[in-house]
Amino acid sequence: MRVAQRQGGNVARQQLLRLGLSSRAVGRLTAKGWLIPIHHGIYAVGHRPRTHEERWWGAVLAGGDDAKVSHGTSAAAHHLLRPHHRVHVTTPTKRLRPGMANHTATTETVWIDGLPCTTVARTLLDLAGCVPSGVLESAVRQAQVRGVLDLEELARLVLGCPGARGARRLRAILGDPVLLAPTRSKPERIALRALLAAGWPWPRVGAVVHGEELDFSWPHLRRALEVDGPTHDTPLQAARDARRDAKLRGLGWRIDRVRDVDAAAAPAAMRRVVDLGRPASNIDDSTTAAARPRGESAA
């Protein structure tokens, strides 16, 4: 059944009737186990939902016209957070459907593989009102890393919904450039704060330099800092690091490295490491700029 294939293996009773099936035929298919009720008037075809996406589709169909996944479910669909067993659905009018978290709001819709979702900006605003700060910050950073975060859209949405739950928390994040930088881990964020506190200008975060992605780099100084986790202790990764560092040093770059445990557990030690390699105090601070999306090239 093609309509079900486009909807994660799910179909609504009204869709079956529009396709020409009678109510009696739907009843027979249900009795034989070919149509499995999962919500009122919604059926899984052939088997119960096995994946998150199949469950999301069932919930959207149960929500009716203009329903879309939102909150944590939309965040998972946008690959900002891991999927959660509870499915969140937003509709423009109040509709209570058992087996899911129901929300009422008029929002824009984007489609991911056909699945209607709230926009990234709206998803973050919704999350801000219902998840811990660490989870919210992780979603914001992931959106930045993936290049799907429109800061202007998010700012407009926050300003336009001052009474929304979580708007204040999002405003705090928007005012903290370190949280918006496309770092990949907590040690990298701590290292970035240490760098700024030590007087360094803003680095490029995750920029590609001569074909190599660097955690933090200053192209105008030909300097870079790498924050190394346990994987860098393996012989294969250590050899790769050595080849990459030799390549960049041959091009006039200086590459410094610091252990992630030093950045995560001892910010003061991180500052000392940074200070040891700090450039001359006559750095032109006019070069300070906000971090680019991760992976963007630098000269």
ABEGO torsion letter per residue (X at the ends): XAAAAAAGGBBBAAAAAAAGBBAAAAAAAAAAGABBBABBGBBBBGBBBABAAAAAAAAAAAAEBGBBBBEAAAAAAAGABBBBABBBBBBABBBBBBGBBBBBBBBBBBBBGGBBBBBAAAAAAAAAAABBAAAAAAAAAAAAAAGABBAAAAAAAAAABAABBGAAAAAAAAABAAAABBBABAAAAAAAAAAAAAGBBBBBBGBBBGGBBBABBBAAAGBBBBBBBAAAABAAAAAAAAAAAAAAAAAGBBBBBBBAAAAAABAAAAAAAAAAABBBAABBAAABBBBBBBGBBBX
